[in-house]
Amino acid sequence: MMYRAGLVLEGGGMKGIYTAGVLDFFMDKEIAFSDCYGVSAGACHLCNFMSGQRGRSYRISVNYLDMKQYCGKWSLLTTGNLFGVDMNYSLIPNYLDPYDYEAAAKYEGRAFAVATDIKTGKPAYLPLKDLREDLMAVRASSSLPLVSRNVKIGDKVYLDGGISDSIPIRKSIQDGNRKNVVVMTKEEGFVRQPAGAELALAKARYLRYPKVYELMRGRHLSYNATVQYMEEQRRKGELFVIRPKRKSEVGRIEKDKEKMKALYEEGYRDAQECYLELLEYLGQA
């Protein structure tokens, strides 16, 4: 069933497999949303939600961990991208685990990948419809600073959406969504700390794009302010949040398949446990 509501998916690298579990539960219950916003890893998992390919996010997150072309130092040193572009955006979706482009194009709601325009420092909400073309938007949203090449689309240059709008709840409300479901990868009580040594690296690498340094320097402030805003909305019954209850053992770059499986199952289980409450919030209990 398509609900007139926003779905907001936080990034988090490989911790995003928690989101994959939540979305697989939504697919099992045939829950869809009129507006969907995915940031970084959240944008990747959103693609499989759009196409209705249950289990695909889990397979892609786990099945290729041992391949140097998928993710890791080899890819970073040889291509400039921590996550291999050719493998992740061509070989996997077109050959190894085919993506259902036709099904995604028929998704009845709107979907957006959140990226950062590194010239202006502003978030960009790039529409997703024909993923044969729009996969570049997902790549832009997922291109982490310092470990990814900039992504050019038209005359714009982008990086990871997480540095400008980690949790685009305000955008969803601005778009008219009075009800919103946010899936987070950070655990309850998480407080983002100021960036460390990477700030100096960012300042040096992005001399042509000083907004990147500014965003990274103030990211902890904007992130924590957004979480505080969300908590206020949640207390008033105007927002529904699904997030891990405890800190995960999964790192942003993880190679342990068992840890990945456990976090996926945690996401599915958390969504299952709050299912009736979610239906009540969406007005269908």
Secondary structure, 3 states (H helix, E strand, C coil): CEEEEEEEECCCHHHHHHHHHHHHHHHHCCCEEEEEEEECHHHHHHHHHHHCCCCHHHHHHHHCCCCCCCECHHHHHHHCCCECHHHHHHHHHHHHCCCCHHHHHCCCCEEEEEEEECCCCEEEEEECCCHHHHHHHHHHHCCCCCCCCCEEECCEEEEEHHHCCCCCHHHHHHCCCCCEEEECCCCCCCCCCCCCCHHHHHHHHCCCCHHHHHHHHHHHHHHHHHHHHHHHHHHCCCCEEECCCCCCCCCCCCCCHHHHHHHHHHHHHHHHHCHHHHHHHHCCC
